[in-house]
Amino acid sequence: MNIQTSNVRPVSQIQGERQELEQEKAALQQKVSQLTEDKTTLMLAITDMYEQNLALEEKNKNVMLAMTEVYELLLPLLPEETEQEEGGAS
């Protein structure tokens, strides 16, 4: 049996490459962990913004309803000429 030795690498070279790969793996795992943490932080921030937006929309709706009520209260107080002018302009 003839063994070709041209493709055989020394054990020390293989161990060195393995150590480099282990270090690269650890660095990538740390980056993944950091990115996962960043993603969670961003999702929480987006949720907070969404909740604030909902609260503001509710507040805007309440203001618009109040303005409508005020307008409806003031409408009967308008002079008849103004009502006729508005009716003719339509």
N, C-alpha and C positions, 0 to 999 in steps of 0.2 A: 504494500500500500504506500502510495506516494503522497505526502502532505505538502501542500503549497504553503510556503511561509511568507509570500509577498503581501498577503492581506492581513497578516497577524500583527496586532498592535501590542505594545508592552502593557502590562497590567497597570503600571503607574500612570500611563497616558489615559487609559480607560477610567481609572479612579479619579483622575483630575477632571476629565470631561463630565463624569457623573457629579462631582462636587459642584462644578459650574452650573450644571443643569438644576441641581437641588437649590442653589442660591437663586437662580433665575425663577424657579418655581415658587420659592418663598416670597420673592419680590412681587411676582404676579398675584399671588394669593393676598398679599397685603394691599395691592392696588384694588383687587376685587372687593375686599372688605371695605376699603375706603369709599369706593364707588357705591356699594350697597348702602353704606351709611349716608352718603350724600343724597342718594335717591330717596331714602326714607325722609330725610330732612326736607327735601323739595316737595315731596308728597304732602307732608304735614303743612308746609307753607301754603301750598295750593289749596288745601282743605280750609285753612284759616281764611284765605282770601275769598274763597267761595262762600263761606259762612258770613263774612262781612258784607259781601255783595248781596246776599239774600236779605240781611238785616236792612241794608240801605234801600233795597227795592221795596221792602215792606214799609219803611219810613216814607219813601216817595209816594207810594200808593195812598198812605194815610193823609199826606199833605194834599194830594190831588183830590181826594174825597172831601177834605175840609174846605178846599178852595171851591169845589162844586157846590157844597152846602152854602157857603157865603154868597156865591153868585146867585144861587136860587133864592136866598133871602133878600138880596139887593134888587133882583129883577123886578119885583112888583113896585119898587120905589122909583124906577125910571119914569121920566115923563112920557106921556103917550106919543108925543112927536118923535122921540128917539125910537120908540118901538115901531112906529109907522115908517120911518126912514129906513130902519133895518129891514123891515118886511118888504119894502119896495125895492131895496137893493138886491134882494135874493133872486 
